[in-house]
């Protein structure tokens, strides 16, 4: 059985069913900044509740992809608030292709709280995930995932990805999570 690039990317629509929890997350997403030091602690009640659901989803993801769930721990939990693209956004690192292993994320996830996207109204802000950065397999080397509210995406942190410019009038808000491997083999750097 051949595993395709897209088999390791899970997209779940209508992720949360608790309307009250969705409402709390929407209210919190209106606040511009993340609490200082909130990468893995000082989370709000609603963020903790969301984290429990995300961890249950991670357990299923690990079982489907033969990953040791017990050797993972939350390493990153941040709010994302992407405003309408303009010239001041040019230097935003999210728009550049990157991977999350720099931040220690072996598994990455994003949950879209709100955006102006609807099937009838394109506003950009898609998450592009690349199999590779060459054109050798174009157009099958990338997938673009629209920022649909209440959509949850989980994927390997080593996959290069980026956010495309967002043009909605209201901010595209999200929660971004990463899980790192607890017991990683230690290697010495190679000096050239």
GROMACS elastic network, one bead per residue, 0.5 to 0.9 nm:
[ bonds ]
;  ai    aj funct       b0    kb
    3     6     6  0.82975   500
    3     7     6  0.63729   500
    3     8     6  0.82881   500
    4     7     6  0.52956   500
    4     8     6  0.76820   500
    5     8     6  0.63016   500
    5     9     6  0.77310   500
    5   130     6  0.88718   500
    5   131     6  0.63536   500
    5   141     6  0.82658   500
    6     9     6  0.52884   500
    6    10     6  0.80993   500
    6   131     6  0.85130   500
    6   142     6  0.89152   500
    6   143     6  0.79369   500
    7    10     6  0.74140   500
    7    65     6  0.89272   500
    8    61     6  0.85941   500
    8    64     6  0.89208   500
    8    65     6  0.72404   500
    8   154     6  0.81641   500
    8   155     6  0.59542   500
    8   156     6  0.69450   500
    9   129     6  0.88976   500
    9   153     6  0.70725   500
    9   154     6  0.58566   500
    9   156     6  0.74431   500
   10    61     6  0.79245   500
   10   152     6  0.79586   500
   10   153     6  0.55142   500
   10   154     6  0.51652   500
   10   155     6  0.64467   500
   11   145     6  0.84014   500
   11   151     6  0.70271   500
   11   152     6  0.57942   500
   11   154     6  0.67275   500
   11   155     6  0.89046   500
   12    15     6  0.57695   500
   12   150     6  0.85165   500
   12   151     6  0.56675   500
   12   152     6  0.51058   500
   12   153     6  0.63659   500
   12   154     6  0.86588   500
   13    16     6  0.85682   500
   13   148     6  0.79220   500
   13   149     6  0.83591   500
   13   150     6  0.62935   500
   13   152     6  0.64600   500
   13   153     6  0.87846   500
   14    17     6  0.69132   500
   14   149     6  0.81286   500
   14   150     6  0.52423   500
   14   151     6  0.59540   500
   14   152     6  0.81338   500
   15   111     6  0.85009   500
   15   150     6  0.56491   500
   15   151     6  0.58017   500
   15   152     6  0.60812   500
   16    19     6  0.75949   500
   16    21     6  0.79317   500
   16    22     6  0.70071   500
   16    50     6  0.84336   500
   16    53     6  0.83584   500
   16   150     6  0.65352   500
   16   151     6  0.84722   500
   16   152     6  0.89313   500
   17    20     6  0.88890   500
   17    21     6  0.83875   500
   17    22     6  0.80147   500
   18    21     6  0.53668   500
   18    22     6  0.63813   500
   18    23     6  0.87567   500
   19    22     6  0.50057   500
   19    23     6  0.61245   500
   19    24     6  0.87023   500
   20    23     6  0.50187   500
   20    24     6  0.62859   500
   20    25     6  0.87115   500
   21    24     6  0.51039   500
   21    25     6  0.62287   500
   21    26     6  0.85758   500
   21    46     6  0.61947   500
   21    47     6  0.89354   500
   21    49     6  0.79212   500
   21    50     6  0.78416   500
   22    25     6  0.51885   500
   22    26     6  0.61627   500
   22    27     6  0.86798   500
   22    46     6  0.85653   500
   22   113     6  0.76362   500
   22   150     6  0.80758   500
   23    26     6  0.50487   500
   23    27     6  0.61974   500
   23    28     6  0.86760   500
   24    27     6  0.50784   500
   24    28     6  0.62112   500
   24    29     6  0.85370   500
   24    46     6  0.63627   500
   24    47     6  0.89738   500
   25    28     6  0.50996   500
   25    29     6  0.60144   500
   25    30     6  0.88814   500
   25    46     6  0.64183   500
   25    47     6  0.73482   500
   25    50     6  0.87345   500
   25   113     6  0.69915   500
   26    29     6  0.50283   500
   26    30     6  0.67308   500
   26   113     6  0.62421   500
   26   114     6  0.70836   500
   26   173     6  0.82409   500
   27    30     6  0.56072   500
   27    31     6  0.77149   500
   28    31     6  0.56834   500
   28    32     6  0.89107   500
   28    44     6  0.89670   500
   28    46     6  0.88237   500
   29    32     6  0.72758   500
   29    33     6  0.88369   500
   29    79     6  0.73001   500
   29    80     6  0.80558   500
   29    81     6  0.72640   500
   29   113     6  0.75399   500
   29   114     6  0.82912   500
   29   173     6  0.60845   500
   29   174     6  0.75226   500
   29   175     6  0.88376   500
   30    81     6  0.83284   500
   30   171     6  0.85293   500
   30   173     6  0.81515   500
   31    34     6  0.78330   500
   31    81     6  0.87166   500
   32    79     6  0.89367   500
   32    80     6  0.88149   500
   32    81     6  0.67987   500
   33    36     6  0.84818   500
   33    79     6  0.77160   500
   33    80     6  0.86171   500
   33    81     6  0.81549   500
   34    37     6  0.81906   500
   34    38     6  0.65782   500
   34    39     6  0.86802   500
   34    78     6  0.68624   500
   34    79     6  0.60767   500
   34    80     6  0.84231   500
   35    38     6  0.53034   500
   35    39     6  0.86563   500
   35    42     6  0.74898   500
   35    43     6  0.82486   500
   36    39     6  0.82298   500
   36    42     6  0.85938   500
   37    40     6  0.75646   500
   37    41     6  0.70472   500
   37    42     6  0.73337   500
   38    41     6  0.51587   500
   38    42     6  0.54643   500
   38    43     6  0.63539   500
   38    76     6  0.84086   500
   38    77     6  0.69448   500
   38    78     6  0.68459   500
   39    42     6  0.83074   500
   39    43     6  0.85340   500
   39    75     6  0.71429   500
   39    78     6  0.57336   500
   39   177     6  0.88306   500
   40    43     6  0.73845   500
   40    74     6  0.67847   500
   40    75     6  0.60477   500
   40    76     6  0.54408   500
   40    77     6  0.54410   500
   40    78     6  0.81261   500
   41    44     6  0.89661   500
   41    77     6  0.81865   500
   43    46     6  0.80303   500
   43    47     6  0.57399   500
   43    48     6  0.61216   500
   43    77     6  0.84917   500
   44    47     6  0.51045   500
   44    48     6  0.61958   500
   44    49     6  0.86333   500
   45    48     6  0.51660   500
   45    49     6  0.62603   500
   45    50     6  0.86251   500
   46    49     6  0.50042   500
   46    50     6  0.60527   500
   46    51     6  0.84458   500
   47    51     6  0.59709   500
   47    52     6  0.86988   500
   47    77     6  0.88717   500
   47   175     6  0.87723   500
   48    52     6  0.63774   500
   48    53     6  0.89052   500
   49    52     6  0.52832   500
   49    53     6  0.67354   500
   49    54     6  0.88292   500
   50    53     6  0.52589   500
   50    54     6  0.61916   500
   50    55     6  0.86402   500
   51    55     6  0.59879   500
   51    56     6  0.85620   500
   51    77     6  0.87115   500
   51   177     6  0.87419   500
   52    55     6  0.51369   500
   52    56     6  0.63251   500
   52    57     6  0.87105   500
   53    56     6  0.51367   500
   53    57     6  0.63129   500
   53    58     6  0.86361   500
   54    58     6  0.61145   500
   54    59     6  0.87154   500
   54   109     6  0.85338   500
   54   152     6  0.87882   500
   54   177     6  0.87176   500
   55    59     6  0.62416   500
   55    60     6  0.87928   500
   55    74     6  0.88211   500
   56    59     6  0.51173   500
   56    60     6  0.66415   500
   56    61     6  0.87478   500
   57    60     6  0.52018   500
   57    61     6  0.61564   500
   57    62     6  0.86308   500
   57   154     6  0.87844   500
   58    62     6  0.60131   500
   58    63     6  0.85170   500
   58    69     6  0.76498   500
   58   107     6  0.85325   500
   58   154     6  0.79957   500
   59    62     6  0.51787   500
   59    63     6  0.62588   500
   59    64     6  0.87121   500
   59    67     6  0.89999   500
   59    68     6  0.89819   500
   59    69     6  0.60411   500
   59    70     6  0.89597   500
   60    63     6  0.50775   500
   60    64     6  0.61944   500
   60    65     6  0.86474   500
   61    64     6  0.51678   500
   61    65     6  0.61970   500
   61    66     6  0.85321   500
   61    67     6  0.81232   500
   61    69     6  0.88764   500
   61   154     6  0.79906   500
   61   155     6  0.89445   500
   62    65     6  0.51122   500
   62    66     6  0.57520   500
   62    68     6  0.65245   500
   62    69     6  0.57949   500
   63    66     6  0.53736   500
   63    67     6  0.63750   500
   63    68     6  0.79027   500
   63    69     6  0.77624   500
   64    67     6  0.79077   500
   66    69     6  0.89121   500
   67    70     6  0.88803   500
   67    71     6  0.86294   500
   68    71     6  0.55998   500
   68    72     6  0.72673   500
   69    72     6  0.55163   500
   69    73     6  0.85088   500
   70    73     6  0.79870   500
   70   182     6  0.86474   500
   71   180     6  0.83142   500
   71   181     6  0.56730   500
   71   182     6  0.52920   500
   71   183     6  0.66540   500
   72    75     6  0.89558   500
   72   106     6  0.82853   500
   72   107     6  0.87719   500
   72   179     6  0.59316   500
   72   180     6  0.54605   500
   72   182     6  0.55435   500
   72   183     6  0.84500   500
   73   178     6  0.84800   500
   73   179     6  0.51909   500
   73   180     6  0.54923   500
   73   181     6  0.65184   500
   73   182     6  0.63425   500
   74    77     6  0.76057   500
   74   105     6  0.85087   500
   74   177     6  0.75152   500
   74   178     6  0.60089   500
   74   180     6  0.63376   500
   75   103     6  0.80598   500
   75   104     6  0.70324   500
   75   105     6  0.68402   500
   75   177     6  0.76548   500
   75   178     6  0.55396   500
   75   179     6  0.51246   500
   75   180     6  0.57465   500
   76   103     6  0.78951   500
   76   104     6  0.84880   500
   76   105     6  0.76149   500
   76   108     6  0.89564   500
   76   176     6  0.74416   500
   76   177     6  0.52140   500
   76   179     6  0.68104   500
   76   180     6  0.85871   500
   77   175     6  0.70558   500
   77   176     6  0.56837   500
   77   178     6  0.66877   500
   78   174     6  0.83984   500
   78   175     6  0.57283   500
   78   176     6  0.51764   500
   78   177     6  0.65747   500
   79   173     6  0.73601   500
   79   174     6  0.58415   500
   79   176     6  0.62164   500
   79   177     6  0.89750   500
   80   112     6  0.89898   500
   80   172     6  0.77524   500
   80   173     6  0.53807   500
   80   175     6  0.57972   500
   80   176     6  0.68110   500
   81   171     6  0.60470   500
   81   172     6  0.57705   500
   81   174     6  0.65361   500
   81   175     6  0.88629   500
   82    85     6  0.81774   500
   82   125     6  0.83034   500
   82   166     6  0.72906   500
   82   170     6  0.89085   500
   82   171     6  0.53374   500
   82   172     6  0.50127   500
   82   173     6  0.62798   500
   82   174     6  0.85016   500
   83    86     6  0.87670   500
   83    89     6  0.87486   500
   83   166     6  0.70998   500
   83   167     6  0.78239   500
   83   168     6  0.75891   500
   83   169     6  0.76850   500
   83   170     6  0.69581   500
   83   172     6  0.64776   500
   83   173     6  0.86515   500
   84    89     6  0.85505   500
   84   165     6  0.79079   500
   84   166     6  0.55222   500
   84   168     6  0.56044   500
   84   169     6  0.60804   500
   84   170     6  0.73428   500
   84   171     6  0.66544   500
   84   172     6  0.83427   500
   85    88     6  0.77888   500
   85    89     6  0.58045   500
   85    90     6  0.81692   500
   85   165     6  0.57631   500
   85   166     6  0.54333   500
   85   167     6  0.55846   500
   85   168     6  0.82996   500
   86    89     6  0.54658   500
   86    90     6  0.73473   500
   86   165     6  0.88114   500
   86   167     6  0.85501   500
   87    90     6  0.56152   500
   87    91     6  0.86546   500
   88    91     6  0.70708   500
   88    92     6  0.82175   500
   89    92     6  0.53083   500
   89    93     6  0.89864   500
   89    95     6  0.85523   500
   89   165     6  0.85026   500
   90    93     6  0.84375   500
   90    95     6  0.78054   500
   91    94     6  0.87054   500
   91    95     6  0.79874   500
   91    96     6  0.87183   500
   92    95     6  0.59818   500
   92    96     6  0.76637   500
   93    96     6  0.53498   500
   93    97     6  0.81761   500
   93    98     6  0.82438   500
   93   162     6  0.85895   500
   94    97     6  0.74020   500
   94    98     6  0.77626   500
   94   161     6  0.87064   500
   94   162     6  0.57258   500
   94   163     6  0.55895   500
   94   164     6  0.81936   500
   95    98     6  0.87509   500
   95   161     6  0.89635   500
   95   162     6  0.54097   500
   95   163     6  0.50283   500
   95   164     6  0.58866   500
   95   165     6  0.68194   500
   96   161     6  0.80754   500
   96   162     6  0.57313   500
   96   163     6  0.75522   500
   96   164     6  0.87156   500
   97   128     6  0.86874   500
   97   129     6  0.87728   500
   97   130     6  0.86619   500
   97   133     6  0.88527   500
   97   160     6  0.59582   500
   97   161     6  0.52001   500
   97   163     6  0.81048   500
   98   102     6  0.87869   500
   98   158     6  0.88220   500
   98   159     6  0.81336   500
   98   160     6  0.50781   500
   98   161     6  0.55436   500
   98   162     6  0.63676   500
   99   102     6  0.68162   500
   99   103     6  0.85468   500
   99   105     6  0.86634   500
   99   157     6  0.60394   500
   99   158     6  0.53663   500
   99   159     6  0.57774   500
   99   161     6  0.61645   500
   99   162     6  0.84074   500
  100   103     6  0.54001   500
  100   104     6  0.65411   500
  100   105     6  0.52713   500
  100   106     6  0.74555   500
  100   107     6  0.82933   500
  100   108     6  0.71074   500
  100   156     6  0.86356   500
  100   158     6  0.62114   500
  100   159     6  0.78692   500
  100   160     6  0.79451   500
  100   161     6  0.87124   500
  100   178     6  0.78335   500
  101   106     6  0.61443   500
  101   107     6  0.86670   500
  101   157     6  0.56690   500
  101   158     6  0.57507   500
  101   159     6  0.89013   500
  101   180     6  0.83836   500
  102   105     6  0.73555   500
  102   158     6  0.89496   500
  103   178     6  0.82305   500
  103   180     6  0.86552   500
  104   107     6  0.89833   500
  104   157     6  0.82548   500
  104   178     6  0.76739   500
  104   179     6  0.74761   500
  104   180     6  0.53884   500
  104   181     6  0.78902   500
  105   108     6  0.60310   500
  105   156     6  0.81469   500
  105   157     6  0.52988   500
  105   158     6  0.78888   500
  105   177     6  0.83727   500
  105   179     6  0.50223   500
  105   181     6  0.78177   500
  106   155     6  0.88454   500
  106   156     6  0.59812   500
  106   158     6  0.67090   500
  106   178     6  0.70586   500
  106   179     6  0.57860   500
  106   180     6  0.50045   500
  106   181     6  0.64477   500
  107   154     6  0.71219   500
  107   155     6  0.58927   500
  107   158     6  0.79833   500
  107   177     6  0.83364   500
  107   178     6  0.56893   500
  107   179     6  0.52658   500
  107   180     6  0.69074   500
  107   181     6  0.89100   500
  108   153     6  0.82376   500
  108   154     6  0.57340   500
  108   155     6  0.54726   500
  108   156     6  0.59428   500
  108   157     6  0.50133   500
  108   158     6  0.87649   500
  108   176     6  0.75611   500
  108   177     6  0.57741   500
  108   179     6  0.65809   500
  109   152     6  0.71119   500
  109   153     6  0.53646   500
  109   155     6  0.63660   500
  109   156     6  0.86306   500
  109   157     6  0.85325   500
  109   175     6  0.81729   500
  109   176     6  0.57987   500
  109   177     6  0.50646   500
  109   178     6  0.63090   500
  109   179     6  0.87919   500
  110   151     6  0.82276   500
  110   152     6  0.57930   500
  110   153     6  0.53271   500
  110   154     6  0.67270   500
  110   174     6  0.66506   500
  110   175     6  0.56473   500
  110   177     6  0.62932   500
  110   178     6  0.88964   500
  111   147     6  0.87915   500
  111   149     6  0.80643   500
  111   150     6  0.67167   500
  111   151     6  0.57370   500
  111   153     6  0.64587   500
  111   154     6  0.88888   500
  111   173     6  0.86015   500
  111   174     6  0.53172   500
  111   175     6  0.51124   500
  111   176     6  0.65473   500
  111   177     6  0.85120   500
  112   115     6  0.74931   500
  112   147     6  0.60830   500
  112   148     6  0.64117   500
  112   149     6  0.50153   500
  112   150     6  0.54969   500
  112   151     6  0.54581   500
  112   152     6  0.65758   500
  112   153     6  0.87244   500
  112   172     6  0.75640   500
  112   173     6  0.61571   500
  112   175     6  0.66895   500
  112   176     6  0.88868   500
  113   147     6  0.88045   500
  113   148     6  0.82756   500
  113   149     6  0.51872   500
  113   150     6  0.56713   500
  113   151     6  0.77904   500
  113   172     6  0.75998   500
  113   173     6  0.53536   500
  113   175     6  0.73260   500
  114   117     6  0.84772   500
  114   147     6  0.79860   500
  114   148     6  0.75181   500
  114   150     6  0.75136   500
  114   170     6  0.84826   500
  114   171     6  0.74468   500
  114   172     6  0.55479   500
  114   173     6  0.51767   500
  114   174     6  0.70006   500
  115   118     6  0.84937   500
  115   123     6  0.84865   500
  115   125     6  0.86312   500
  115   147     6  0.65213   500
  115   148     6  0.69263   500
  115   149     6  0.62338   500
  115   168     6  0.71043   500
  115   169     6  0.88300   500
  115   170     6  0.66294   500
  115   171     6  0.61828   500
  115   173     6  0.64693   500
  115   174     6  0.88378   500
  116   121     6  0.77062   500
  116   122     6  0.82544   500
  116   123     6  0.66193   500
  116   147     6  0.85071   500
  116   148     6  0.84845   500
  116   149     6  0.86049   500
  116   167     6  0.86650   500
  116   168     6  0.53791   500
  116   169     6  0.70905   500
  116   170     6  0.63037   500
  116   171     6  0.77583   500
  116   172     6  0.71639   500
  117   120     6  0.80227   500
  117   121     6  0.57893   500
  117   122     6  0.58336   500
  117   123     6  0.56479   500
  117   124     6  0.77279   500
  117   125     6  0.86202   500
  117   146     6  0.75926   500
  117   147     6  0.64317   500
  117   148     6  0.61459   500
  117   149     6  0.78585   500
  117   168     6  0.74680   500
  117   172     6  0.87856   500
  118   122     6  0.67293   500
  118   123     6  0.83482   500
  118   147     6  0.88527   500
  118   148     6  0.70862   500
  118   149     6  0.88897   500
  119   122     6  0.70434   500
  119   148     6  0.87824   500
  122   146     6  0.88142   500
  122   167     6  0.86096   500
  122   168     6  0.85262   500
  123   126     6  0.86375   500
  123   147     6  0.89668   500
  123   165     6  0.86107   500
  123   166     6  0.59591   500
  123   168     6  0.51488   500
  123   169     6  0.87625   500
  124   146     6  0.75477   500
  124   147     6  0.80255   500
  124   163     6  0.88360   500
  124   164     6  0.62524   500
  124   165     6  0.58220   500
  124   167     6  0.58937   500
  124   168     6  0.75041   500
  125   145     6  0.88767   500
  125   146     6  0.70136   500
  125   147     6  0.63261   500
  125   163     6  0.58756   500
  125   165     6  0.51798   500
  125   167     6  0.72696   500
  125   168     6  0.83619   500
  125   172     6  0.74883   500
  126   144     6  0.59206   500
  126   145     6  0.52825   500
  126   147     6  0.56672   500
  126   162     6  0.83498   500
  126   163     6  0.57464   500
  126   164     6  0.53014   500
  126   165     6  0.77289   500
  126   166     6  0.76813   500
  127   143     6  0.81212   500
  127   144     6  0.56090   500
  127   145     6  0.50924   500
  127   146     6  0.66011   500
  127   147     6  0.73420   500
  127   161     6  0.69832   500
  127   162     6  0.59086   500
  127   164     6  0.64666   500
  128   142     6  0.65784   500
  128   143     6  0.56442   500
  128   145     6  0.63715   500
  128   146     6  0.88997   500
  128   160     6  0.85083   500
  128   161     6  0.53669   500
  128   162     6  0.53623   500
  128   163     6  0.61616   500
  128   164     6  0.70693   500
  129   132     6  0.89166   500
  129   141     6  0.84498   500
  129   142     6  0.54940   500
  129   143     6  0.54575   500
  129   144     6  0.65596   500
  129   145     6  0.81810   500
  129   155     6  0.89581   500
  129   159     6  0.66959   500
  129   160     6  0.60188   500
  129   162     6  0.67486   500
  129   163     6  0.89216   500
  130   133     6  0.64846   500
  130   140     6  0.89824   500
  130   141     6  0.56851   500
  130   143     6  0.66685   500
  130   144     6  0.89224   500
  130   159     6  0.64184   500
  130   160     6  0.54256   500
  130   161     6  0.58279   500
  130   162     6  0.86482   500
  131   134     6  0.88778   500
  131   137     6  0.88495   500
  131   140     6  0.81411   500
  131   142     6  0.58383   500
  131   143     6  0.85004   500
  131   159     6  0.67754   500
  131   160     6  0.73269   500
  132   135     6  0.81784   500
  132   136     6  0.86908   500
  132   137     6  0.83857   500
  132   141     6  0.59558   500
  132   142     6  0.76231   500
  132   159     6  0.82276   500
  132   160     6  0.74328   500
  133   136     6  0.87116   500
  133   141     6  0.75621   500
  133   142     6  0.85537   500
  133   160     6  0.80844   500
  134   137     6  0.73349   500
  134   138     6  0.77623   500
  134   141     6  0.78683   500
  135   139     6  0.76371   500
  135   141     6  0.75015   500
  136   139     6  0.87258   500
  136   141     6  0.79805   500
  137   140     6  0.54631   500
  137   141     6  0.53166   500
  137   142     6  0.88802   500
  138   141     6  0.53822   500
  138   142     6  0.76446   500
  139   142     6  0.66181   500
  139   143     6  0.86144   500
  140   143     6  0.74999   500
  142   161     6  0.89120   500
  145   148     6  0.84342   500
  145   153     6  0.86651   500
  146   151     6  0.89771   500
  147   150     6  0.88213   500
  147   151     6  0.73134   500
  147   172     6  0.76344   500
  148   151     6  0.56026   500
  148   152     6  0.89425   500
  149   152     6  0.88220   500
  149   172     6  0.89485   500
  149   173     6  0.88375   500
  149   174     6  0.88160   500
  154   157     6  0.89889   500
  155   158     6  0.86104   500
  155   159     6  0.75754   500
  156   159     6  0.58228   500
  157   160     6  0.78336   500
  157   178     6  0.76799   500
  157   179     6  0.86090   500
  158   161     6  0.89754   500
  163   166     6  0.81984   500
  166   171     6  0.85515   500
  166   172     6  0.76112   500
  167   170     6  0.87286   500
  167   171     6  0.89583   500
  168   171     6  0.67518   500
  168   172     6  0.74969   500
  181   184     6  0.60600   500
  183   186     6  0.88536   500
  187   190     6  0.89715   500
